Amino acid sequence: MKLVSDILIVIVALLHLYFLYLEMFLWDKPRGMKSFRMTEEFAKQSKSLAMNQGLYNGFLAAGLIWGLFAGDAVKIFFLSCVIIAGIFGAYTVSKRIFYIQAVPAILALVILLVF
């Protein structure tokens, strides 16, 4: 089951690298605006905030990848960070964030802890 947990962690890390790409490079492009359901005006006004947000997603991805080599404590910490961020995003922005961000991390964490 360690392999399953590690595969899920890689998937979560890849998702966060994709979030980084969307937020840092595509925020004010058609794909970014469609993904985040925003207007061109809002995208232009919030671009620097999104770039900062994207950087944080990159740090989460880096931590998860590091955890694959460093051990379970690092994996647990970064998966917990992702889950908290997903819950907070669902509460403050959109419930979709919970399903896209938190649920995969919850599955990885449960498998890591139970098996």
Number of C-alpha atoms within 10 A of each C-alpha: 10 12 10 13 21 20 14 20 26 17 17 26 25 17 18 24 21 16 22 25 18 21 25 20 15 19 26 23 14 14 12 20 19 13 13 13 11 14 13 16 9 11 21 14 12 13 17 14 12 21 19 14 15 23 18 16 23 21 16 21 27 16 19 27 20 14 20 16 10 12 10 14 10 17 24 19 15 25 27 16 16 25 20 16 17 24 20 16 17 18 13 10 10 14 14 13 18 20 15 14 22 25 17 19 28 19 15 24 23 12 17 20 12 7 9
